[in-house]
Amino acid sequence: MNIPRIQINQQFSKIGIESDKGQLSIQTPIPKLEVSQEHVSVKMHHSDGQLEIDSRKAWSALGRARFEEVTDRIAQDSLQISMQNIANISSEGDRMMAFHTKQNAFAEIAREKMFQEFPIEIAGPPSYDNVDVTYTAGVLTTEWNLGGVKFDFERTKPQIDYYPGKVNPYLVQKNYIFFSSNGQQLDAVV
């Protein structure tokens, strides 16, 4: 007996895909750095020192004093000499009044007066410390500017470029279902 057969053929579809890879580009520009330096500076101000040398006493001790000093010394010594002369005259008067001692007071006084000097000392007193030296130091002021280093930094952002790839799908083989029968035709409902 010939039984009809149904034959089913099926084929799956096949898909092909072409793809290009994506590209990623990253560029980082060099950051900018500026360094500036302020130099250290020093300002110094000073006043001059003063050296004072007073040698008037030394010149006076050498007999070479100033005119004003010599006249002052003469005036002071003259007062002392006049006071000493008054005292001498008084003592000479006392000697002359003492005639009971039987000395010739007039002759002795005359002899003494003949060799008597009345010196006025023009030169000052000698000393090892006749020169006065005085030094006044100057004043030094200092102003500092410490300076420093200044950094100016500018960041740069990276440049990122992305180029996506392409995906191209295509059909390589189409799908289908094919039904066929062999033998007699059968009209039956089961």
N, CA, C and O of each residue as an XYZ file, in Angstrom:
760
protein
N       0.832     -1.146      0.000
C       0.000      0.000      0.000
C       0.884      1.218      0.000
O       1.924      1.333      0.649
N       0.399      2.037     -0.733
C       1.180      3.254     -0.874
C       0.564      4.322      0.039
O      -0.527      4.824     -0.231
N       1.289      4.669      1.142
C       0.788      5.670      2.114
C       1.392      7.011      1.717
O       2.594      7.153      1.489
N       0.546      7.926      1.651
C       1.102      9.239      1.296
C       1.997      9.760      2.428
O       1.757      9.577      3.622
N       2.988     10.387      1.969
C       3.928     10.953      2.937
C       4.032     12.459      2.730
O       3.948     12.968      1.613
N       4.209     13.121      3.807
C       4.441     14.578      3.735
C       5.905     14.796      4.099
O       6.438     14.340      5.111
N       6.463     15.497      3.221
C       7.867     15.785      3.464
C       7.998     17.288      3.727
O       7.484     18.116      2.976
N       8.702     17.612      4.815
C       8.895     19.033      5.191
C      10.394     19.300      5.135
O      11.185     18.656      5.824
N      10.751     20.232      4.327
C      12.149     20.694      4.280
C      12.195     22.111      4.872
O      11.370     22.973      4.570
N      13.144     22.290      5.679
C      13.282     23.607      6.344
C      14.727     24.042      6.248
O      15.646     23.232      6.368
N      14.912     25.316      6.033
C      16.272     25.862      6.019
C      16.250     27.132      6.869
O      15.400     28.006      6.703
N      17.226     27.200      7.794
C      17.332     28.408      8.645
C      17.974     29.521      7.857
O      18.703     29.289      6.893
N      17.694     30.717      8.280
C      18.324     31.850      7.605
C      19.724     32.045      8.189
O      19.994     31.723      9.346
N      20.584     32.576      7.357
C      21.955     32.894      7.792
C      22.167     34.394      7.591
O      21.876     34.958      6.536
N      22.676     34.999      8.630
C      22.933     36.445      8.588
C      24.443     36.646      8.658
O      25.119     36.040      9.489
N      24.954     37.483      7.799
C      26.369     37.878      7.843
C      26.494     39.303      8.388
O      25.649     40.157      8.118
N      27.527     39.540      9.135
C      27.731     40.876      9.720
C      29.134     41.346      9.359
O      30.121     40.670      9.651
N      29.211     42.490      8.732
C      30.497     43.151      8.495
C      30.604     44.294      9.503
O      29.674     45.082      9.671
N      31.729     44.365     10.152
C      31.889     45.446     11.141
C      33.300     46.019     11.052
O      34.283     45.303     10.861
N      33.352     47.282     11.193
C      34.640     47.978     11.339
C      34.787     48.345     12.806
O      33.817     48.736     13.457
N      35.987     48.220     13.318
C      36.206     48.567     14.725
C      36.126     50.078     14.901
O      36.505     50.855     14.024
N      35.629     50.455     16.045
C      35.602     51.876     16.372
C      37.016     52.374     16.692
O      37.900     51.595     17.047
N      37.202     53.667     16.559
C      38.520     54.254     16.846
C      38.373     55.278     17.959
O      37.431     56.069     17.996
N      39.333     55.231     18.852
C      39.371     56.168     19.974
C      40.682     56.930     19.869
O      41.754     56.327     19.820
N      40.597     58.261     19.834
C      41.789     59.108     19.740
C      41.818     60.018     20.962
O      40.889     60.791     21.197
N      42.881     59.918     21.724
C      43.037     60.765     22.921
C      44.318     61.572     22.752
O      45.400     61.011     22.580
N      44.185     62.873     22.802
C      45.351     63.755     22.732
C      45.341     64.639     23.979
O      44.338     65.264     24.322
N      46.467     64.664     24.625
C      46.594     65.497     25.819
C      47.634     66.572     25.537
O      48.827     66.276     25.476
N      47.196     67.820     25.364
C      48.177     68.888     25.163
C      49.031     69.069     26.425
O      48.591     68.787     27.540
N      50.232     69.533     26.220
C      51.148     69.736     27.360
C      50.630     70.906     28.188
O      50.345     71.974     27.648
N      50.509     70.707     29.497
C      50.053     71.829     30.333
C      51.101     72.944     30.337
O      52.292     72.711     30.127
N      50.622     74.140     30.578
C      51.518     75.302     30.586
C      51.880     75.648     32.020
O      51.019     75.755     32.893
N      53.161     75.816     32.238
C      53.660     76.199     33.556
C      54.610     77.359     33.366
O      55.616     77.243     32.665
N      54.290     78.477     33.991
C      55.166     79.640     33.951
C      55.674     79.883     35.354
O      54.902     79.974     36.308
N      56.979     79.985     35.463
C      57.613     80.229     36.754
C      58.287     81.590     36.677
O      59.125     81.832     35.809
N      57.921     82.457     37.572
C      58.580     83.764     37.635
C      59.137     83.933     39.044
O      58.531     83.537     40.040
N      60.287     84.524     39.076
C      60.963     84.681     40.365
C      61.246     86.148     40.598
O      61.775     86.850     39.736
N      60.881     86.589     41.785
C      61.216     87.941     42.201
C      62.490     87.843     43.023
O      62.560     87.117     44.015
N      63.476     88.578     42.594
C      64.777     88.469     43.237
C      64.749     89.072     44.645
O      63.986     89.990     44.944
N      65.588     88.531     45.466
C      65.752     89.071     46.814
C      66.460     90.411     46.686
O      67.430     90.540     45.940
N      65.977     91.393     47.408
C      66.646     92.697     47.373
C      66.861     93.183     48.798
O      66.050     92.960     49.697
N      67.974     93.845     48.958
C      68.333     94.407     50.260
C      68.644     95.878     50.059
O      69.445     96.243     49.198
N      68.014     96.707     50.846
C      68.326     98.134     50.828
C      68.954     98.477     52.170
O      68.403     98.191     53.233
N      70.110     99.091     52.087
C      70.806     99.464     53.317
C      71.026    100.978     53.308
O      71.491    101.552     52.322
N      70.690    101.587     54.398
C      70.923    103.014     54.581
C      71.791    103.157     55.829
O      71.552    102.517     56.853
N      72.781    103.993     55.716
C      73.601    104.206     56.909
C      73.989    105.664     56.998
O      74.178    106.356     55.997
N      74.097    106.090     58.208
C      74.621    107.426     58.449
C      76.081    107.283     58.836
O      76.483    106.303     59.465
N      76.850    108.258     58.457
C      78.290    108.195     58.710
C      78.574    108.308     60.207
O      77.882    109.011     60.944
N      79.600    107.600     60.622
C      80.059    107.742     61.997
C      80.834    109.046     62.142
O      81.322    109.603     61.159
N      80.938    109.514     63.349
C      81.655    110.767     63.592
C      82.789    110.507     64.567
O      82.595    109.942     65.644
N      83.963    110.927     64.169
C      85.147    110.825     65.008
C      85.561    112.234     65.380
O      85.876    113.057     64.521
N      85.555    112.492     66.665
C      85.950    113.818     67.157
C      87.227    113.668     67.962
O      87.306    112.889     68.911
N      88.215    114.433     67.555
C      89.508    114.429     68.259
C      89.726    115.841     68.789
O      89.809    116.802     68.024
N      89.818    115.949     70.102
C      90.044    117.246     70.748
C      91.462    117.230     71.311
O      91.742    116.592     72.326
N      92.342    117.945     70.627
C      93.747    117.962     71.050
C      94.126    119.313     71.651
O      95.303    119.668     71.697
N      93.129    120.062     72.108
C      93.432    121.382     72.687
C      94.303    121.275     73.934
O      95.190    122.100     74.147
N      94.049    120.251     74.764
C      94.862    120.092     75.982
C      96.310    119.765     75.637
O      97.229    120.237     76.306
N      96.518    118.958     74.594
C      97.887    118.604     74.189
C      98.616    119.837     73.671
O      99.776    120.063     74.018
N      97.932    120.654     72.824
C      98.571    121.873     72.336
C      98.807    122.846     73.480
O      99.811    123.558     73.495
N      97.901    122.879     74.421
C      98.078    123.759     75.578
C      99.279    123.324     76.398
O     100.036    124.166     76.881
N      99.466    122.002     76.563
C     100.614    121.520     77.332
C     101.922    121.817     76.611
O     102.969    121.911     77.251
N     101.878    121.966     75.291
C     103.075    122.318     74.523
C     103.294    123.828     74.460
O     104.268    124.284     73.862
N     102.401    124.607     75.067
C     102.535    126.063     75.058
C     101.994    126.677     73.794
O     102.326    127.821     73.483
N     101.184    125.970     73.062
C     100.621    126.477     71.807
C      99.093    126.467     71.882
O      98.403    125.999     70.976
N      98.605    126.991     72.975
C      97.159    127.015     73.166
C      96.541    128.119     72.319
O      97.248    128.969     71.779
N      95.230    128.099     72.210
C      94.507    129.147     71.490
C      94.615    130.458     72.275
O      94.866    130.466     73.480
N      94.420    131.546     71.562
C      94.566    132.865     72.169
C      93.595    133.059     73.327
O      93.961    133.614     74.364
N      92.351    132.599     73.147
C      91.354    132.776     74.205
C      91.745    132.016     75.464
O      91.542    132.498     76.578
N      92.301    130.836     75.283
C      92.701    130.034     76.435
C      93.883    130.671     77.164
O      93.943    130.663     78.393
N      94.824    131.223     76.392
C      95.993    131.881     77.017
C      95.553    133.096     77.806
O      96.023    133.304     78.925
N      94.659    133.909     77.252
C      94.198    135.096     77.992
C      93.405    134.694     79.230
O      93.504    135.357     80.262
N      92.619    133.617     79.148
C      91.907    133.140     80.341
C      92.886    132.683     81.411
O      92.715    132.979     82.593
N      93.914    131.959     80.982
C      94.897    131.470     81.945
C      95.657    132.636     82.596
O      95.911    132.629     83.800
N      96.010    133.626     81.786
C      96.713    134.802     82.341
C      95.813    135.524     83.331
O      96.266    135.967     84.387
N      94.527    135.639     82.981
C      93.612    136.331     83.895
C      93.471    135.569     85.204
O      93.468    136.172     86.276
N      93.354    134.234     85.123
C      93.226    133.445     86.362
C      94.524    133.486     87.176
O      94.489    133.651     88.395
N      95.681    133.333     86.491
C      96.954    133.362     87.216
C      97.239    134.754     87.774
O      97.831    134.885     88.846
N      96.817    135.796     87.048
C      97.045    137.162     87.543
C      96.305    137.387     88.844
O      96.821    138.046     89.747
N      95.115    136.854     88.950
C      94.372    136.991     90.204
C      95.101    136.291     91.338
O      95.216    136.830     92.438
N      95.601    135.070     91.062
C      96.346    134.353     92.110
C      97.656    135.078     92.445
O      98.044    135.148     93.611
N      98.337    135.617     91.422
C      99.605    136.324     91.666
C      99.354    137.592     92.477
O     100.116    137.920     93.387
N      98.281    138.297     92.139
C      97.991    139.522     92.904
C      97.643    139.182     94.349
O      98.041    139.900     95.266
N      96.908    138.099     94.560
C      96.592    137.692     95.933
C      97.867    137.267     96.661
O      98.028    137.552     97.848
N      98.783    136.580     95.946
C     100.062    136.175     96.549
C     100.919    137.407     96.852
O     101.594    137.458     97.881
N     100.890    138.403     95.953
C     101.654    139.643     96.202
C     101.128    140.381     97.412
O     101.908    140.924     98.195
N      99.834    140.411     97.577
C      99.255    141.061     98.767
C      99.729    140.338    100.021
O     100.087    140.969    101.015
N      99.728    139.000     99.963
C     100.190    138.228    101.125
C     101.677    138.479    101.367
O     102.098    138.586    102.518
N     102.488    138.577    100.294
C     103.932    138.847    100.458
C     104.170    140.235    101.046
O     105.010    140.414    101.927
N     103.416    141.217    100.544
C     103.591    142.590    101.064
C     103.231    142.618    102.541
O     103.897    143.297    103.323
N     102.220    141.915    102.927
C     101.827    141.873    104.335
C     102.910    141.229    105.189
O     103.232    141.711    106.276
N     103.475    140.116    104.673
C     104.528    139.461    105.467
C     105.799    140.298    105.504
O     106.517    140.305    106.504
N     106.079    141.018    104.388
C     107.253    141.904    104.387
C     107.042    143.047    105.382
O     107.972    143.474    106.067
N     105.806    143.530    105.445
C     105.508    144.587    106.427
C     105.722    144.079    107.843
O     106.232    144.791    108.709
N     105.317    142.819    108.061
C     105.524    142.250    109.392
C     107.018    142.117    109.691
O     107.446    142.353    110.821
N     107.821    141.738    108.674
C     109.277    141.605    108.879
C     109.917    142.967    109.154
O     110.814    143.091    109.988
N     109.433    143.989    108.430
C     110.005    145.329    108.656
C     109.616    145.868    110.033
O     110.359    146.641    110.639
N     108.461    145.457    110.514
C     108.043    145.918    111.836
C     108.793    145.216    112.952
O     108.821    145.696    114.085
N     109.394    144.098    112.639
C     110.111    143.358    113.663
C     111.553    143.864    113.743
O     112.489    143.103    113.496
N     111.732    145.108    114.077
C     113.073    145.676    114.193
C     113.775    145.220    115.461
O     114.984    145.406    115.603
N     113.038    144.631    116.371
C     113.635    144.148    117.605
C     114.499    142.913    117.371
O     115.269    142.527    118.251
N     114.383    142.282    116.194
C     115.210    141.106    115.911
C     116.596    141.508    115.461
O     117.470    140.654    115.308
N     116.810    142.774    115.250
C     118.090    143.335    114.857
C     118.579    142.779    113.520
O     119.783    142.625    113.314
N     117.700    142.496    112.664
C     118.059    142.101    111.295
C     117.756    143.269    110.382
O     116.868    144.075    110.659
N     118.490    143.356    109.304
C     118.258    144.401    108.334
C     117.229    143.880    107.337
O     117.580    143.359    106.279
N     115.944    144.030    107.693
C     114.859    143.484    106.903
C     114.772    144.176    105.556
O     114.386    143.541    104.575
N     115.116    145.454    105.473
C     115.005    146.185    104.200
C     115.980    145.636    103.160
O     115.637    145.473    101.989
N     117.208    145.353    103.616
C     118.219    144.829    102.693
C     117.859    143.415    102.237
O     118.031    143.084    101.064
N     117.368    142.590    103.135
C     116.997    141.218    102.762
C     115.821    141.205    101.794
O     115.795    140.438    100.831
N     114.858    142.064    102.069
C     113.689    142.114    101.175
C     114.116    142.610     99.797
O     113.629    142.095     98.790
N     115.003    143.585     99.723
C     115.469    144.103     98.431
C     116.225    143.021     97.667
O     116.061    142.878     96.455
N     117.059    142.255     98.387
C     117.798    141.177     97.750
C     116.836    140.118     97.215
O     117.022    139.643     96.094
N     115.843    139.744     97.961
C     114.859    138.760     97.516
C     114.072    139.259     96.310
O     113.784    138.488     95.394
N     113.722    140.548     96.303
C     112.941    141.106     95.211
C     113.751    141.166     93.932
O     113.199    141.083     92.834
N     115.062    141.309     94.073
C     115.894    141.415     92.903
C     115.895    140.100     92.111
O     115.921    140.131     90.881
N     115.867    138.977     92.774
C     115.882    137.674     92.097
C     114.502    137.010     92.027
O     114.379    135.865     91.590
N     113.493    137.720     92.449
C     112.146    137.152     92.439
C     111.548    137.237     91.031
O     111.664    138.257     90.351
N     110.916    136.158     90.619
C     110.239    136.114     89.320
C     108.741    136.000     89.566
O     108.285    135.452     90.569
N     108.021    136.526     88.636
C     106.569    136.406     88.683
C     106.109    135.666     87.413
O     105.566    136.263     86.484
N     106.341    134.373     87.410
C     106.009    133.652     86.181
C     104.501    133.448     86.053
O     103.781    133.186     87.017
N     104.087    133.582     84.839
C     102.708    133.213     84.492
C     102.837    132.019     83.568
O     103.450    132.099     82.504
N     102.262    130.930     83.985
C     102.361    129.677     83.212
C     101.370    129.739     82.058
O     100.153    129.729     82.244
N     101.939    129.802     80.864
C     101.082    129.839     79.677
C     100.721    128.427     79.229
O      99.621    128.185     78.732
N     101.648    127.508     79.409
C     101.399    126.117     78.993
C     100.492    125.443     80.015
O     100.539    125.730     81.211
N      99.648    124.520     79.490
C      98.752    123.770     80.358
C      99.499    122.627     81.032
O     100.668    122.381     80.736
N      98.827    121.939     81.930
C      99.485    120.834     82.629
C      99.717    119.651     81.680
O      98.799    119.264     80.957
N     100.900    119.081     81.666
C     101.152    117.911     80.811
C     100.492    116.667     81.414
O     100.419    116.505     82.632
N     100.020    115.807     80.529
C      99.368    114.582     80.966
C      99.434    113.569     79.831
O      99.575    113.931     78.663
N      99.331    112.303     80.193
C      99.335    111.260     79.160
C      97.983    111.188     78.446
O      97.870    110.553     77.397
N      96.962    111.831     79.007
C      95.611    111.740     78.439
C      95.123    113.121     78.006
O      94.009    113.525     78.338
N      95.964    113.841     77.264
C      95.599    115.189     76.852
C      94.790    115.231     75.561
O      94.232    116.276     75.224
N      94.713    114.131     74.839
C      93.931    114.098     73.604
C      92.644    113.331     73.883
O      92.670    112.162     74.268
N      91.522    114.011     73.683
C      90.214    113.379     73.887
C      89.710    112.881     72.531
O      89.585    113.649     71.577
N      89.424    111.577     72.471
C      88.920    110.967     71.245
C      87.509    110.456     71.530
O      87.295    109.674     72.456
N      86.555    110.906     70.726
C      85.162    110.481     70.870
C      84.678    109.990     69.513
O      84.791    110.692     68.508
N      84.137    108.772     69.498
C      83.599    108.215     68.245
C      82.124    107.924     68.442
O      81.729    107.236     69.384
N      81.315    108.457     67.538
C      79.878    108.184     67.532
C      79.588    107.342     66.297
O      79.749    107.795     65.163
N      79.158    106.111     66.538
C      78.922    105.188     65.418
C      77.697    105.633     64.627
O      76.743    106.181     65.178
N      77.749    105.383     63.328
C      76.605    105.662     62.464
C      75.523    104.611     62.667
O      75.748    103.584     63.307
N      74.365    104.878     62.123
C      73.231    103.965     62.264
C      73.028    103.257     60.926
O      72.975    103.895     59.875
N      72.917    101.944     60.980
C      72.690    101.134     59.784
C      71.275    100.570     59.841
O      70.907     99.895     60.802
N      70.487    100.849     58.810
C      69.146    100.276     58.706
C      69.099     99.401     57.465
O      69.614     99.767     56.408
N      68.482     98.254     57.608
C      68.417     97.279     56.519
C      66.963     96.944     56.230
O      66.193     96.650     57.144
N      66.591     96.989     54.953
C      65.239     96.612     54.525
C      65.373     95.429     53.573
O      66.062     95.498     52.555
N      64.700     94.353     53.930
C      64.759     93.115     53.125
C      63.479     92.946     52.344
O      62.388     93.174     52.868
N      63.607     92.547     51.097
C      62.475     92.071     50.300
C      62.825     90.635     49.937
O      63.702     90.393     49.107
N      62.138     89.685     50.558
C      62.525     88.287     50.423
C      62.253     87.712     49.041
O      62.749     86.635     48.712
N      61.476     88.414     48.233
C      61.210     87.898     46.886
C      60.370     86.639     46.967
O      59.551     86.486     47.872
N      60.572     85.747     46.028
C      59.830     84.490     46.038
C      59.671     83.961     44.629
O      60.127     84.559     43.654
N      59.021     82.838     44.555
C      58.786     82.180     43.274
C      57.277     82.127     43.068
O      56.530     81.759     43.974
N      56.841     82.494     41.878
C      55.425     82.497     41.557
C      55.194     81.489     40.436
O      55.870     81.515     39.407
N      54.231     80.606     40.652
C      53.903     79.579     39.668
C      52.549     79.898     39.061
O      51.571     80.079     39.786
N      52.482     79.968     37.742
C      51.221     80.092     37.018
C      51.043     78.805     36.225
O      51.788     78.529     35.284
N      50.041     78.022     36.622
C      49.834     76.721     36.005
C      48.494     76.732     35.293
O      47.475     77.090     35.883
N      48.493     76.343     34.037
C      47.258     76.274     33.264
C      47.051     74.830     32.825
O      47.826     74.273     32.048
N      45.978     74.244     33.351
C      45.682     72.855     32.992
C      45.058     72.807     31.611
O      44.351     73.723     31.192
N      45.335     71.729     30.924
C      44.709     71.522     29.622
C      43.911     70.225     29.692
O      44.365     69.222     30.243
N      42.716     70.270     29.122
C      41.871     69.079     29.128
C      42.267     68.178     27.965
O      42.630     68.669     26.896
N      42.200     66.877     28.165
C      42.504     65.987     27.041
C      41.393     66.062     25.987
O      40.218     66.240     26.311
N      41.789     65.923     24.740
C      40.836     65.917     23.640
C      40.566     64.460     23.261
O      41.448     63.740     22.793
N      39.340     64.062     23.476
C      38.971     62.674     23.215
C      38.027     62.658     22.023
O      36.969     63.288     22.050
N      38.408     61.944     20.991
C      37.584     61.781     19.797
C      37.302     60.286     19.625
O      38.214     59.458     19.624
N      36.002     59.964     19.479
C      35.616     58.567     19.284
C      34.878     58.464     17.957
O      33.898     59.166     17.710
N      35.370     57.582     17.123
C      34.736     57.314     15.830
C      34.129     55.907     15.926
O      34.862     54.919     15.921
N      32.787     55.810     16.013
C      32.204     54.485     16.181
C      32.394     53.631     14.911
O      32.449     54.144     13.793
N      32.489     52.349     15.123
C      32.630     51.430     13.988
C      31.294     51.261     13.261
O      30.248     51.683     13.754
N      31.346     50.651     12.105
C      30.135     50.417     11.319
C      29.770     48.943     11.420
O      30.626     48.062     11.340
N      28.514     48.707     11.594
C      27.993     47.335     11.598
C      27.026     47.222     10.419
O      26.024     47.934     10.357
N      27.331     46.331      9.498
C      26.513     46.156      8.298
C      26.026     44.702      8.259
O      26.752     43.810      7.821
N      24.803     44.478      8.716
C      24.303     43.106      8.638
C      23.728     42.837      7.230
O      23.193     43.744      6.591
N      23.840     41.629      6.775
C      23.274     41.227      5.462
C      22.835     39.771      5.538
O      23.294     38.995      6.377
N      21.943     39.439      4.641
C      21.360     38.096      4.624
C      22.171     37.235      3.673
O      22.285     37.521      2.482
N      22.728     36.177      4.234
C      23.516     35.246      3.423
C      22.597     34.165      2.830
O      22.729     33.788      1.666
N      21.692     33.691      3.637
C      20.795     32.598      3.195
C      19.418     32.870      3.756
O      19.261     33.161      4.942
N      18.427     32.773      2.895
C      17.070     33.050      3.319
C      16.475     31.791      3.941
O      16.794     30.675      3.528
N      15.639     31.970      4.902
C      14.999     30.819      5.538
C      13.748     30.405      4.730
O      13.139     31.222      4.041
N      13.410     29.192      4.831
C      12.184     28.710      4.154
C      11.733     27.410      4.797
O      12.493     26.716      5.473
N      10.452     27.110      4.556
C       9.862     25.812      4.921
C       9.137     25.318      3.658
O       8.295     26.020      3.098
N       9.468     24.144      3.240
C       8.888     23.578      2.015
C       8.181     22.279      2.373
O       8.771     21.367      2.951
N       6.933     22.219      2.024
C       6.121     21.013      2.263
C       5.919     20.306      0.914
O       5.632     20.963     -0.086
N       6.058     19.036      0.880
C       5.770     18.228     -0.331
C       5.153     16.910      0.105
O       5.342     16.444      1.228
N       4.411     16.333     -0.821
C       3.790     15.023     -0.481
C       4.138     14.043     -1.572
O       4.355     14.444     -2.715
N       4.196     12.785     -1.253
C       4.471     11.693     -2.186
C       3.274     10.732     -2.152
O       2.703     10.471     -1.093
N       2.936     10.255     -3.235
C       1.876      9.226     -3.277
C       0.519      9.834     -3.599
O       0.424     10.888     -4.228
N      -0.530      9.146     -3.155
C      -1.881      9.541     -3.463
C      -2.285     10.717     -2.615
O      -1.768     11.046     -1.547
N      -3.274     11.300     -3.234
C      -3.786     12.439     -2.474
C      -4.819     11.887     -1.513
O      -5.594     10.985     -1.831
N      -4.796     12.426     -0.412
C      -5.657     11.912      0.644
C      -6.489     13.057      1.145
O      -5.987     14.074      1.624
N      -7.795     12.852      1.016
C      -8.674     13.871      1.604
C      -9.333     13.203      2.797
O     -10.366     12.543      2.681
N      -8.764     13.377      3.831
C      -9.353     12.783      5.025
C      -9.182     13.731      6.158
O      -8.205     14.463      6.311
N     -10.191     13.657      6.919
C     -10.111     14.521      8.102
C      -9.974     13.579      9.252
O     -10.762     12.644      9.391
N      -9.105     13.777      9.981
C      -8.874     12.900     11.131
C      -9.253     13.668     12.368
O      -9.148     13.143     13.477
